[in-house]
């Protein structure tokens, strides 16, 4: 256990950050799963709506330093290509 005030504060901060990052990762994963389900079903309109939500969540996770920029970019590209194949 930490003895110094600064160490205790850092533990509190990292716990908050971990909770926030976990929820953002969860939202992002759920939106990608919903998009892939819409793609598998072959529905264009719900897939396009789910793509908007997924891209928004991926971009947000990059700005919050939860995910690396190129990883999110690659994921967005692959999901967009999958939706475009439905057209």
N, C-alpha and C positions, 0 to 999 in steps of 0.2 A: 504494500500500500504506500502511496505517496505521502511524504512528510511535509514538503514545502507547499506553500499556497499556490505558486505558479504551476506546480505539477498537478495539484488537485484541479485547478482550473482547466488545464490541458485535457485532463481525463473527462471532465464535464463537456468540454467543447467537442472532443472526438466522439463522445457518445451521441451528442446531438447531430453531428455531421453524419455519423453512421446511420442513424435512423432516417435522416432526410435523404441520403443517397440510396438507401434500401428501398424507400417508397418510390423514388423516381425510377430506379431500375425495374421495380415491379410494374409500374404503370407502363413503362416502355415495352417490357416483355409481353404484357397482356395485350397491348395494342398490336404488336407484331403477330401474336397468336390469332387474334381476331381477324387480322388482314389475311393471314394464310388460310384461315377457315373459309373466308369469303372467296378467295382465289380458288380453293379446292372445290367449292360449290359451283363455281363458274358464273357467279353473279357479278356483273360489271359495276352497277351503281353502288351496291354496298362495298365493293372492293375499293372503288375510288374514294368513298367517304372514309373508309378505314385507312387508306393510304395517307390521306391528309392528316389524320390523327396520329398515325405512326411517325410520319415525317416531323410533325410538330414535337412529339415527345423525344424523338432522337436528337433533334436540334437543341432542345432544352437540356437534355442530358449532357451534350457537348459543352454548352455554355456554363453548366454547373460543375464541369470537370468530373463527371461521373463516368463518361465514356470518351475514348480518344476520337479525335476529329475524323481520321481516315477510316476508322472502324465504322463509325456512323455513316460516313459517306458511301462506303462500300455496301452497307446494309440497305441504305436508301436506294442506291442504284439497282441492286438486285430485286428489291421489292417493286420498284417502278417498272422494271423490265417484265416482271411476272404479271403485273396488272395490264401492261400494254399488250401482252400476248392474248389477253381475253378479248381484245377489240377485233 
